[in-house]
Amino acid sequence: MRLIDADALILAAQQEGAYGYVDAKEIADAPTVDATPVRHGHWTHERLVSTSGGTYAVVRCSECKWQHPMWETKFCPNCGAKMDLQ
């Protein structure tokens, strides 16, 4: 499977005056896009002890182990993992 650049394909069809019609050869010759697989993860909740003796809560990414204060986001700010796993 390859991902094609649909915008470039539409632009090429419009420039040729094809009125939006694209044949199989044009699709086969269409430029591809660079895409990376989506990483999926989840937040783990932890309590850490500070050097002053107090405790504080953090969430940690299951993919890259990056941690930050207690708020969850839909994506990890560090590695970009989509946080949709349980």
N, C-alpha and C positions, 0 to 999 in steps of 0.2 A: 504494500500500500504506500502511496505517496500523496502528500498534501499539496494541492495546487493553489496558486495565487488567483483566486476568482476575480479579483479586481483587475488584474493585468489581462486576464482572458476576456473580460467584458470590454475593456478598453480596446483591445485588439479587434474584437468583433465590430465595435462601433466605428473604428477608423477604416475598416474595410467596407463599410456601408452594408453590413450583413443584417442590419436591423435586429440585432440580438440573436441571430441564428449562428450556432457554432457547430461544426461537424466534429466527428470523432478524431480526425487527424489533428485539429486545432487543440482539442482537449489533451491528446497524447503529447503534443509539443508544448503544452502550457508550462510556464516556469513554476518551480516548486518553492515552498516556503520552509524556512528552518523552524522546527518545532521541537520542544523538549517534552518528554513524558511528565505528566502531573504526578507529583509525590503526594501521598495521602498519609495523614497522621492524626494524632489526637493530643490533647493537653493532659498532662498528669499534674495533680495538685500535690505540693510538698510544703512542709514547714521546715525552715532552716533556722539554725541558731546563729545569731550574730556574734561578733567578737566582744560586744559589750554585755552579752548574756541574754539579751532579749530574743524572741522568736519572731519570724515574719513569714508570710505565706508567699509562695511563688507558683507559677505554672511553668512546666517544662515541656518542650516539644519532643514528641516520641521519636522523631526522625533525626534531628541534629543535636538534641539534648540542650539547646539554648534555653535559658530561663529568663523570666522577667517578672516584675511585680504582678500581683493577683488580678489580672484582667485577661480575658480570653478574646482572641480575634479569630476571624474566619480563615486566615492564612498566617503561617509563621513569618514574622518580620525578618528572620535571619535566613532561612533556607527556602521560603516560599511554599512549603507544604500546605496542601489544602486540609484543614482540620475537620474532616467529615467522618472519621472512624470513631468507634466507641471505645 
